């Protein structure tokens, strides 16, 4: 069941009013600290309870924050200044910046665990809360970076596995083509060997050397009388 909406008006019951003030005050100061740390802003919060008790938070010196506020309001009311006033203004601004720098240096040393002897229990508790908040933010950032790196590595691993599968397929195709080529070469070799055995090379040698002998043969005379007697006898040569 959700919380009911609270009417924004004065709480009549003093006990409830004090409890609400305590809770809301703590939440307000916490939000002010987070705003100062996350956004690098100069924040100052001043709260007076109904009994007149003071509660405050300042990301830097409260006095420097109030002085800066007053100077800003003065600039809005008096935008034009003569050179002497402007020089004094910048001198005050430089003084404020030096004070802020000194305060930040003190905070840095306190965050490093130095110069804690002058701090009270409440100041030490506030410092511990700030360190815990800073540590939490650092851990969140670290976890985010690690998560992003893990996702990137998983993506790269998936791509590598796909490339490996594709390479295996390519190797299988090449191996199959190589086997088919080897089979064709073997078949061609068997055919060549068979042709060589069925048609052996024959060579003839004789005492005449490389030239074959010449045979002379007499042809029979033809019976036709129309030919001349000189042609009745014909010498024929045949080269065998």
Phi and psi in degrees as a GROMACS rama.xvg file:
@    title "Ramachandran Plot"
@    xaxis  label "Phi"
@    yaxis  label "Psi"
@TYPE xy
-75.4408  162.835  UNK-2
-73.5814  143.764  UNK-3
-76.4925  153.63  UNK-4
-73.7403  130.216  UNK-5
-92.0892  130.56  UNK-6
-71.2496  133.998  UNK-7
-82.6456  88.7224  UNK-8
-156.467  168.743  UNK-9
-63.0109  133.647  UNK-10
-82.4806  122.881  UNK-11
-73.4889  -40.672  UNK-12
-70.5845  123.308  UNK-13
-66.1546  -36.9413  UNK-14
-66.6221  -48.2389  UNK-15
-63.5101  -36.7529  UNK-16
-64.1345  -40.4167  UNK-17
-68.8269  -39.7277  UNK-18
-64.4846  -44.1634  UNK-19
-64.0144  -40.4379  UNK-20
-61.4928  -43.2496  UNK-21
-63.8384  -43.7365  UNK-22
-67.6271  -47.1125  UNK-23
-67.2056  -35.4666  UNK-24
-64.6183  -44.0485  UNK-25
-63.0898  -41.9759  UNK-26
-64.8158  -39.176  UNK-27
-64.1257  -45.3312  UNK-28
-66.5747  -36.2965  UNK-29
-64.7474  -44.3348  UNK-30
-63.8535  -36.0625  UNK-31
-64.3203  -41.148  UNK-32
-64.001  -45.2207  UNK-33
-61.9913  -41.1129  UNK-34
-62.3448  -41.8091  UNK-35
-66.3267  -39.6884  UNK-36
-77.033  -46.356  UNK-37
-70.936  -37.9082  UNK-38
-107.336  4.73462  UNK-39
51.9521  45.54  UNK-40
-104.649  153.17  UNK-41
-91.1126  111.771  UNK-42
-120.784  136.831  UNK-43
-136.405  127.398  UNK-44
-125.48  129.306  UNK-45
-125.443  124.816  UNK-46
-131.531  131.494  UNK-47
-113.691  128.83  UNK-48
-74.8798  173.593  UNK-49
-65.9954  -20.8609  UNK-50
-90.8427  0.232796  UNK-51
91.8714  8.63371  UNK-52
-80.2483  138.559  UNK-53
-94.2503  134.188  UNK-54
-130.211  135.834  UNK-55
-148.65  157.962  UNK-56
-145.694  135.206  UNK-57
-137.942  128.683  UNK-58
-65.4828  -26.6381  UNK-59
-129.728  -162.896  UNK-60
-61.2164  130.212  UNK-61
-61.2483  -36.4808  UNK-62
-63.3307  -42.8364  UNK-63
-66.7395  -34.0849  UNK-64
-66.5389  -42.892  UNK-65
-66.2817  -41.0298  UNK-66
-62.0574  -41.0955  UNK-67
-65.0185  -39.1174  UNK-68
-62.3292  -45.2142  UNK-69
-62.9422  -39.153  UNK-70
-67.2884  -37.3526  UNK-71
-64.8186  -41.5295  UNK-72
-66.1228  -36.869  UNK-73
-64.884  -38.5507  UNK-74
-65.3173  -35.9112  UNK-75
-68.6572  -35.6491  UNK-76
-81.0049  -31.1907  UNK-77
-130.218  76.8047  UNK-78
-66.8561  -30.5831  UNK-79
-98.0914  127.309  UNK-80
-129.856  149.005  UNK-81
-77.1505  166.811  UNK-82
-56.6703  -38.2274  UNK-83
-66.1467  -43.5392  UNK-84
-65.8599  -38.1124  UNK-85
-65.3352  -38.5572  UNK-86
-64.5499  -41.6219  UNK-87
-64.5296  -37.8638  UNK-88
-62.0285  -45.6257  UNK-89
-69.2975  -30.0277  UNK-90
-65.4419  -43.8463  UNK-91
-63.963  -39.3041  UNK-92
-63.2499  -40.5277  UNK-93
-65.0496  -37.8597  UNK-94
-63.6448  -42.4121  UNK-95
-63.4215  -42.2836  UNK-96
-64.6506  -37.7999  UNK-97
-65.0319  -39.6814  UNK-98
-64.7172  -41.4904  UNK-99
-63.0162  -41.951  UNK-100
-62.353  -42.3304  UNK-101
-63.1358  -41.2779  UNK-102
-64.8938  -41.0014  UNK-103
-65.5231  -38.1308  UNK-104
-63.7696  -39.5808  UNK-105
-64.3341  -43.2203  UNK-106
-61.6066  -40.699  UNK-107
-62.4255  -42.5558  UNK-108
-65.831  -36.5585  UNK-109
-67.6274  -39.1558  UNK-110
-63.3144  -29.1976  UNK-111
-83.8949  2.19649  UNK-112
84.7102  19.6086  UNK-113
-110.232  155.731  UNK-114
52.5362  53.0193  UNK-115
-102.219  -1.92434  UNK-116
-67.0532  -29.3539  UNK-117
-88.6439  3.06217  UNK-118
-93.5504  143.165  UNK-119
-86.8694  -177.753  UNK-120
-65.5253  -40.2489  UNK-121
-67.9318  -40.2246  UNK-122
-65.967  -40.3332  UNK-123
-65.2667  -37.8146  UNK-124
-65.7156  -42.6319  UNK-125
-61.8813  -40.8404  UNK-126
-63.6217  -40.101  UNK-127
-64.1242  -41.3103  UNK-128
-63.6078  -41.7398  UNK-129
-63.8205  -41.4224  UNK-130
-65.1692  -40.6877  UNK-131
-64.3003  -39.9446  UNK-132
-66.1966  -42.0831  UNK-133
-64.5007  -42.1121  UNK-134
-63.21  -39.5082  UNK-135
-63.2882  -42.6918  UNK-136
-64.2179  -39.2068  UNK-137
-64.6757  -42.1374  UNK-138
-64.8778  -40.1395  UNK-139
-62.51  -43.8677  UNK-140
-64.5475  -41.2155  UNK-141
-63.3384  -44.5148  UNK-142
-62.4916  -38.4826  UNK-143
-64.5085  -42.9515  UNK-144
-63.9456  -44.5032  UNK-145
-63.2525  -40.1066  UNK-146
-63.0542  -43.2951  UNK-147
-63.1482  -40.5117  UNK-148
-66.1756  -39.5898  UNK-149
-63.6318  -42.7168  UNK-150
-62.593  -40.5997  UNK-151
-65.4714  -41.6084  UNK-152
-65.8594  -39.2323  UNK-153
-63.6459  -39.2672  UNK-154
-64.3528  -43.459  UNK-155
-64.6521  -39.3511  UNK-156
-62.1602  -39.4975  UNK-157
-63.8928  -42.127  UNK-158
-64.0804  -40.5019  UNK-159
-64.958  -40.4003  UNK-160
-63.1073  -40.7308  UNK-161
-64.322  -42.5342  UNK-162
-63.6026  -37.2756  UNK-163
-64.3569  -43.3865  UNK-164
-60.9895  -42.89  UNK-165
-64.418  -39.2185  UNK-166
-65.0678  -39.4084  UNK-167
-61.5222  -42.0616  UNK-168
-62.9046  -41.8514  UNK-169
-63.8203  -41.8026  UNK-170
-63.6021  -40.3004  UNK-171
-63.3504  -42.1295  UNK-172
-62.9345  -44.6549  UNK-173
-63.6465  -41.0762  UNK-174
-63.656  -40.525  UNK-175
-64.1777  -45.052  UNK-176
-62.529  -39.2997  UNK-177
-63.9939  -41.3813  UNK-178
-64.33  -42.6277  UNK-179
-62.4119  -40.1032  UNK-180
-65.0411  -40.7349  UNK-181
-63.7619  -38.2581  UNK-182
-64.2007  -43.3149  UNK-183
-63.4116  -40.6993  UNK-184
-63.2403  -41.5733  UNK-185
-64.9004  -43.0577  UNK-186
-62.9019  -40.837  UNK-187
-64.2487  -37.3509  UNK-188
-65.5734  -40.766  UNK-189
-64.7278  -40.9951  UNK-190
-64.0241  -43.3454  UNK-191
-63.2677  -40.5731  UNK-192
-65.0326  -40.2183  UNK-193
-63.527  -42.2164  UNK-194
-65.0491  -35.7302  UNK-195
-67.8773  -35.5695  UNK-196
-74.6578  -34.8501  UNK-197
-77.5631  -21.8268  UNK-198
-126.939  74.3045  UNK-199
-70.6286  151.428  UNK-200
-75.1259  125.892  UNK-201
-109.825  139.091  UNK-202
-133.577  141.205  UNK-203
-119.074  132.425  UNK-204
-130.646  145.756  UNK-205
-146.681  -178.658  UNK-206
-76.3814  -10.9532  UNK-207
-85.4084  -2.1383  UNK-208
88.1627  -146.791  UNK-209
-81.4709  -12.3571  UNK-210
-96.0416  132.588  UNK-211
-72.5833  159.848  UNK-212
-72.8004  155.702  UNK-213
-103.516  126.424  UNK-214
-109.158  136.547  UNK-215
-104.887  137.233  UNK-216
-141.205  133.571  UNK-217
-89.5298  131.582  UNK-218
-90.8765  152.379  UNK-219
-72.5087  143.49  UNK-220
-70.0022  142.262  UNK-221
-85.1204  152.677  UNK-222
-84.2835  -7.09212  UNK-223
-71.0543  131.585  UNK-224
-85.3515  -12.3827  UNK-225
-74.5547  -12.7527  UNK-226
-86.8236  156.201  UNK-227
-75.6708  154.649  UNK-228
-62.9735  -27.7622  UNK-229
-65.6274  -22.3477  UNK-230
-99.5601  5.93749  UNK-231
-69.002  -28.2504  UNK-232
-110.635  131.652  UNK-233
-132.033  133.569  UNK-234
-97.995  121.742  UNK-235
-111.896  137.586  UNK-236
-114.343  133.647  UNK-237
-129.492  135.79  UNK-238
-100.658  119.365  UNK-239
